[in-house]
Amino acid sequence: MTKPSSTTASHGVRAGRREWTAFVVLLLPLLLVSMDVSVLFFAIPSIDRDLAPSATQQLWIFDVYAFALAGLLITMGSLGDRIGRRKLLMIGAAAFSTASVGAAYATSPEMLIAARALLGIGGATLMPSTMGLVRNMFRDERQRGQAIGIWSGAMAGGVALGSVLSGVMLQHFWWGSVFLVNVPAMVLLLILAPVLVPEFKDPQPGRFDFLSVPLSMGAVLPVVYGIKETAADGIEARNLLIVAAGLLVGWVFVRRQRARSDAMISRELFRDRNFSTGIGLNALAAFAMMGSSFFTTQYLQSVLGMSTLEAALWSLAPSLAVGAAAPAATAIAQRTDRARVICAGFVIAAAGFGVLALAGTDSLAVLLIAAAVMSCGIVTVMALVSDLAMSTSPEEKAGSAASLLETGQEFGGAMGMALLGAVATAVYTADMPSSAPEAARKTLPGALSTGDGSLITIGREAFVHSMQYAAVAGALLLLLGAVLAATRLRRAGAARPEAARQDASQSTAVSQPSAV
């Protein structure tokens, strides 16, 4: 078995059919992990009938997947750099398949929660491994940009596809079928990955810092949990204390990383300003993506009165534009200054929020146009800043770099729902009459539950008014993102060839893909 160098060149060595075929294989876990975020949207009523979970258990059935995923991304990215990204990918695929079967045949709420937690752990191994492997397989910067563009589009599309697939499956099968669809794809990955996907790992990773694992989880999980609870319940002292505790642990974690030579997060990653800027801009794009979905899904169901399946099918319409946006933006960025295209992506997304601010209580077309424009801009930003961050990171640290990008997305998404949700809640509450029941004054579903026609009409108008204010706030934040991209990424276009030359000059000991 020969071991060709992974660093013979980094610029001009083009990937062939084998690498692109391997890339298609890597899209399988990415789609499934992103689909599992939304796959339970339709299944909860059936799960309620069969397992009778309490209200708290139902929330954990939904949320434990995202919490496990967010809390372990940094750990798994670092672990993949040490033991091999393909090896970790296959371990994650096996865990994901096992957990899917366990979730499908769960006989109690506790068993389903445990299976969902294991799914999140498996997902945390899969996501940084796939992007890290893309960084390693595609050394030609044009091809790498194309691959990451497709990767970003597939991740965004998977979330929308998950809810639709769930609705279709439940029309013909029992609720456990929404989990079993994962198994054939993961089995296919386990068969094809050893044949098509080369192995990459850091040849000199140092010792694994076990104490940093609970520290990283203690930093990420309380902050994400506190933000999500704030989005649901409003600003409360308890939630603020949870966030503060997470930030304190995060401070300890960062100090430990800066003091250790074998840190879980290498200082090398932050030597190029474009990497840290890319993480921040990617988080802002996720902020906009999750913040907008908070309103569009409620608008379709609660304002227009659509069924869940009908709303999910309509929400797929903007995905048709998104599928072409990321590859097109990547192609344009390769012909001009990348910072300008990232700025344009933020401006386009802000324009989408502007269109959303024009929606009334019966504006399906306006909503769909707004969602399509927003999504195109957001995916453009996410694809290009992901490529920017990955291309400026050392190949041997690609897994860690990918995990930081994805952790930033989790933070950004949670902040988007919390902050834009807080703006909307304040406007909605102010618009509702003081004589209305408390539940109706808090949320539109609460107004709908009263059955009072005039109050429902007022509630729908108040919700649209609150959505308009939140859309304006989102547009302003995205325009701020455009300014940050213009000022912080002024040399991003020139950085790519330099990064490529540095990769090309590295010794063959950096990382070694094994030929199968």
Disulfide bonds with the S-S distance in Angstrom:
none
